[in-house]
Amino acid sequence: MTTPDFDHIFGGARVMAILRGLPVAETVRLAERAWDLGIDVVEVPVATADAVPALRAAVAAGAERDRIVGAGTVLDVDQVAAAAGAGARFTVAPGLDLAVADAAAARGLPHLPGVATPTEAQQALRHGLTWLKAFPAISLGPAWFKAMAGPLPQLRFVATGGLDASNAGPFLHAGVRVVAVGSALADTTQLDALAKLTRTTP
């Protein structure tokens, strides 16, 4: 399989907003708020079928502003199909399932699998996956990413799990390309603080 083109999707982005389990209107409102603040990439998890309408609405809103929306918590090939049908531009999973990665690639969707060990990272790399989601990042800690850069410098990491505006900085300074923030967005001040972080972190 070919290497997913997350270089294009993320570009210079340092933060991705994860809008999980929200009503359709709230999903769109927060997505638009994120885009207004310069957080260009949004993920809408679709672990359950009732989340697909929110994904579809966010995709439609993003299309009007040339913004990219992906589907998160994609656990099986059926969810890949649902994500593609809703117009998602990429898929994300909490773990490494190569069948899911292949199903996404077959539909032209870059896939971001979750890893937490060097063995998983190496397995993903052998499969042509160079952008990986490190989960749960807060448990791994910034030092994990610095250590991984030694033997596997070609990997690009999106850190997810337990991150917010107050603790994301050390992960970015450790070499993480993107921090993905979800649960913390229940705090209405987080998007503004994260947007500021993207402007001050090299």
C-alpha positions in Angstrom: 0.0 0.0 0.0 1.1 3.6 -0.6 2.2 5.9 2.2 -0.8 8.0 3.4 -0.6 11.7 2.5 -0.9 13.2 6.0 1.8 15.7 5.0 -0.8 17.4 2.9 -3.7 17.0 5.4 -1.9 18.5 8.3 0.5 20.8 6.5 1.7 23.2 9.1 -1.0 22.3 11.6 0.1 21.7 15.2 -3.4 20.9 16.7 -6.3 18.8 15.6 -9.7 19.2 17.3 -11.6 16.0 18.2 -15.4 16.6 18.4 -16.7 13.4 20.1 -20.3 12.5 21.0 -21.8 15.9 20.3 -25.1 16.8 18.7 -25.0 17.7 15.1 -25.4 21.5 15.6 -22.8 21.6 18.4 -20.3 19.6 16.3 -20.7 22.1 13.5 -20.5 25.1 15.8 -17.3 23.9 17.4 -15.8 22.9 14.1 -16.4 26.4 12.8 -15.0 28.0 15.9 -11.9 25.9 15.5 -11.5 26.9 11.9 -12.0 30.6 12.8 -9.1 30.3 15.3 -6.8 28.7 12.7 -7.2 25.0 13.9 -7.8 23.7 10.4 -8.2 19.9 10.9 -11.1 18.4 12.7 -11.9 14.8 13.6 -15.4 13.5 14.4 -15.3 10.0 16.0 -17.8 7.5 14.6 -17.5 4.5 17.0 -21.4 4.3 16.9 -23.7 4.7 13.9 -25.5 7.6 15.6 -22.3 9.7 15.3 -22.3 9.6 11.5 -24.8 12.4 11.0 -22.5 14.7 13.0 -19.5 13.7 10.8 -21.5 14.3 7.6 -22.6 17.8 8.8 -19.0 18.7 9.8 -17.8 17.5 6.4 -20.4 19.7 4.7 -19.5 22.7 6.8 -15.8 22.1 6.1 -16.4 21.8 2.3 -17.8 25.4 2.3 -14.5 26.7 3.9 -12.0 24.3 2.3 -11.3 22.6 5.6 -10.6 18.9 6.2 -12.7 16.7 8.4 -11.8 13.1 9.2 -13.5 10.2 11.0 -12.1 8.9 14.3 -12.5 5.8 16.4 -12.8 3.7 13.2 -12.6 0.2 14.5 -13.6 -2.0 11.5 -14.1 -2.1 7.8 -17.8 -1.3 8.1 -17.0 1.9 9.9 -14.4 2.7 7.1 -17.3 2.4 4.7 -19.5 4.6 6.8 -16.8 7.2 7.1 -16.2 7.3 3.4 -19.9 7.5 2.7 -20.1 10.6 5.0 -17.3 12.3 3.1 -14.5 11.9 5.6 -11.1 12.8 4.2 -9.1 10.5 6.5 -9.7 7.9 9.2 -8.2 7.4 12.7 -8.2 4.4 15.0 -7.1 3.9 18.6 -5.1 0.8 17.7 -3.2 -0.8 14.9 -5.5 -3.0 12.7 -3.9 -3.5 9.3 -7.2 -4.7 7.8 -8.8 -1.4 8.7 -5.8 0.5 7.3 -6.1 -1.5 4.0 -9.8 -0.9 3.8 -9.2 2.9 4.2 -6.5 2.9 1.6 -8.8 1.0 -0.8 -11.2 3.9 -0.6 -8.5 6.5 -1.0 -8.5 7.6 2.7 -5.2 8.1 4.6 -5.4 6.1 7.8 -3.9 7.1 11.2 -3.5 4.0 13.3 -2.9 4.1 17.1 0.3 2.7 18.5 1.9 2.7 22.0 5.0 0.5 21.6 8.0 0.3 19.3 6.8 -3.1 18.0 3.5 -1.6 16.8 5.3 1.4 15.3 7.7 -0.9 13.4 4.8 -3.0 12.2 3.0 0.0 10.9 6.1 1.3 9.2 6.6 -2.0 7.4 3.0 -1.6 6.1 3.9 1.8 4.7 2.3 3.9 7.5 4.6 6.7 8.5 2.1 9.0 10.3 0.9 7.3 13.5 -1.3 8.2 16.4 0.4 7.7 19.8 -2.3 6.8 22.3 -2.6 7.4 25.2 -0.1 10.1 24.9 -0.4 11.4 28.4 0.7 7.9 29.7 3.6 7.7 27.2 4.9 11.1 28.1 7.1 13.5 26.0 10.2 11.4 26.6 8.7 8.5 24.7 8.6 10.5 21.5 12.2 11.7 21.9 13.3 8.1 22.4 11.3 6.8 19.3 13.0 9.4 17.1 16.3 7.7 17.5 15.7 4.3 15.8 12.6 5.4 13.8 13.2 9.0 12.7 11.0 8.6 9.6 7.8 8.4 11.7 5.5 11.3 12.3 3.4 11.3 15.4 0.0 12.7 16.3 -0.2 12.6 20.1 -3.7 11.9 21.5 -5.2 11.1 24.8 -5.3 13.3 27.9 -3.9 16.4 26.2 -5.0 20.0 26.6 -3.6 23.5 26.2 -1.8 23.2 29.5 0.2 20.1 28.8 0.5 20.0 25.0 3.6 22.2 24.7 6.2 19.7 26.0 4.9 17.1 23.5 5.3 19.5 20.6 8.8 20.4 21.8 9.6 16.7 22.0 9.0 16.3 18.3 5.3 15.5 18.1 4.0 16.9 14.8 0.4 17.4 15.9 -1.5 17.2 19.2 -5.1 16.1 19.1 -7.4 17.3 21.8 -10.8 15.9 22.5 -12.3 15.7 26.0 -10.7 18.9 27.1 -12.8 20.8 24.6 -15.7 20.6 27.0 -13.9 23.6 28.5 -14.9 26.5 26.4 -11.6 28.2 26.9 -9.6 25.4 25.4 -9.9 26.2 21.7 -8.7 29.7 22.2 -5.7 28.5 24.3 -4.9 25.8 21.8 -5.0 28.3 18.9 -2.5 30.5 20.8 -0.3 27.4 21.3 -0.2 26.8 17.6 1.1 30.3 17.0 3.8 30.2 19.7 5.2 26.6 19.3 7.9 26.2 16.6 
